[in-house]
Amino acid sequence: MEITFISDTHHIVSNQEDRDDLTLLLPGGPILVHAGDMSGRGTESEIRRFLDWFSSLPYMHKILIAGNHDFFFEIAKPELVAALLADYPEVTYLNDSGVTIEGIKFWGSPVTPWFHNWAFNRYPQEIEAHWDLIPNDTDVLITHGPPQGILDKTIREGWSVGCKYLLKVVNRVNPKVHVFGHIHEGMGQTQIGGTIFINAAVVDERYHLWHNKPSVINVEPKFPTF
């Protein structure tokens, strides 16, 4: 099944020209995945503006996780988050949880290593518990941040800032696709072993739209059912 991957739309949907340009880059199809950071400061109004756009896109299924900018999903009362999402039944929101669509198993998590106390930041002693939840039969892994050493270098310092604990779990799970964003300048795609890794950020380090076509991958289940 064909899946389109994007991440880190941030303020793009608030600017009509950028929003229109990004929309034109999205071909439509069975499934669209967004790997977090749909906002700038994570306010409810920003999130709703994004969801108005995201839910209108021509895909049968739309899957979403939060990112470190999306504070509303972490600090709002659960009933408020549920009420907001109920207005967008076309969207599947994952938070250390999974969904199966046409036999393809998706798992999504918003957490990233601690950095200046942004949303869903976790210290090393906390983060492994999140990664341990990822099932071994996951076909498409969606995290906001990258694993260590894969499409995770900062442009100024050249540091590799991905999560080493996540890398260990990805090697255990061996998903067909691992998509993330967070490090905008790491945007791109590579394959290591049986896993396609995608940094799907649509903006650069200055939050300008890349204007590149998003990654579109045909994914079949690791363990098909008959």
N, C-alpha and C positions, 0 to 999 in steps of 0.2 A: 504494500500500500504506500502511496506517495505521501510524504510528510514534509511540510515546509517549516523551517526553523528561523525564529528571530529572537532578539533579546535587546534589552537596554534601549527602549524607545524614549524614555525620559520625557523631555519637553516637546518632542516632535509633534505629538497630536494636538498641542496647543497652538501650533503655528500652521495656518492653513496651507501655505505653500509646501512646507516640509511634509505635512500629513498627506497631501495629495501626491507628492512625489513618492513617498513610501508606499502608499496604497497602490500606485501604478506598478511598483516592483513586485507586488504580491500576486501570483498567478491564479489563486483560487484552487480548490481541490478538496480532497477528503479530509485532511487534518492539518491544522496550524498549531504550532507549539511556540509559546513565548516564555523565555527563561529568566524572567524577572527584571526589576527596575523599570516599571511602567510609569514612574513619576519622578518628580524632582525632590520634593520634601515629604511625600507620602501622605498628603492630606486627603480627606474623603472626597473633596471636590475634584482633585486631580485624578484620583482613582476612578471616579465615576465618569469623568470626561474620557479617560482612556477606555473604559469598558463600553461606553457608547460607540466608540470607533471600532474596537476589537470585535464586539459582538455582531457588528454589521458586515464584517468581511465575508467574502463568498466561499466559506469552508463549511463542510458538514459538521466537523468537530473542532472545537477550539480549546486548547489546554493551556493553563496558565499557572506559573508559580510567582511568588513575590521575590523581591530582591532587597538589598540593604538600604535602598532609598524608600522602600514602600512601608513606612512606619504604621500606617493605619491597620494593616493586617496583623501586626504584632501587639500594638498597644490598645486598640479598641476592644471593647467587650465582645466576646464571641457572638452574642446575639445580634450585635450591630453588624459584624462582618457577615453573618449568615443572612441578615435582612438585605444587605447590599447585594450580595451574590444572588439572592432569590430574584432580583430584578433582571438578572441576565442568565436565564436558564440555558442559553446556548453555550455558556462558558463552563468548563470544568476546572475548578481550582484545586490544586494539590499542595499539601503542606505536610511533609513526611508521610505521604500517602500515595496510593496508586489507583490506576484505572485500567481496565482492559477494553480495547476497542478493536473489533474484528480480529480477535485473537492476539493482538499486539499488546504487550504489557508495558505500561508506562509507570514510572515512579518519579515523583518530584519532591525536592526539598529546597527551601530558601536559604539555609544557613551558610554562613561564610566565616572564616577565621576572624577573630576579634581585631577590629581596626577602628579606633576612635569612637567606639560605642554607637555604631550605626544599627539599623534594624537587623534582627536575626543574627547578630554577631555572637560567636561562641568562643570561649577559651579552649585551649587544647584538651584539657581534662573533661570538657563537656561535649566536644564536637563528635568524638568517636561514637557516642551513644546514638547520634542521629544517623551516622553512616551505617551502623550495625543493623539498622532497620531495613536497609535496601535488600529486597529479595534476590536470591540467586537466579531466578528465572526472568529477571527484568530484561526486556528487549530495548527500550528507550529510557535512558536515565537522564533526568532533567535536574540540574543543580544550577544555582545562580553563579557560583564561583567555579573556577577550573581546578583540576587536579594539578599537583606540583609538576612543573617541567613541561606542560603541554599547553601551548597557546596562552601563556600566562605571564609573559615578560612585560614589565613597565618600560615605556619608551624613554623616560628620562634617565633612570638609574640602570636599566637593563636587568632589574631584579626579577627572579622567578618567584612569584608570590602565591602560587596555587597551594592547595592543601595537601600535605603529604599523607595525611590519614585517609583522605578521599581517594588518592591514587592507589593506596593499598586495597581499598574495597573495590574499586573499579577493576583491578587486576583479578580479584576474586570473582566478581559477578560476570565480567567479560560481556557487557551489553553490546548489542548490534550498533547502537549509537549512544554517545554521551554528548549532550548539548549543554552549553553554559554561556555566560557572557562575562559581565563584571569588569574585566580588564579590557577596555574598549580597543586598545591598540593591539591586542592579541587576536583580533578578528581574523578568521580563516578556518581552514579545514585540513585535517590530516588523518591518516589511517595508521594505526599501530596494532599489529596482529589482526584480530577479527573485529576490532572496534573502530568505528569512524568517530573522531572527535571534532566537534564543531564549536568554535567561539562565534556565536551568532549575533554579536553586538552590531547594531545598525548605525551607531554613531561613533565618531573617533574620540580621542582623549579630550578634545575641546567641545564635545557634544554637538558636532556638526554631522549631518547625515552623510554616510559613506557613499550613497547612490549605487551600491553594488546589489546585484540580484541575490536574494537569500539562498541559502543551501536548501535544495530539495532532494530528498533521499527516498528511494524505494526500499521499504523495510518489510521483511517477512518475519513471522514469529520464530524464535529460537526453537521452541517446542510446540509445533503445530498440533492442533487437535483435529481429529477426523470423526 
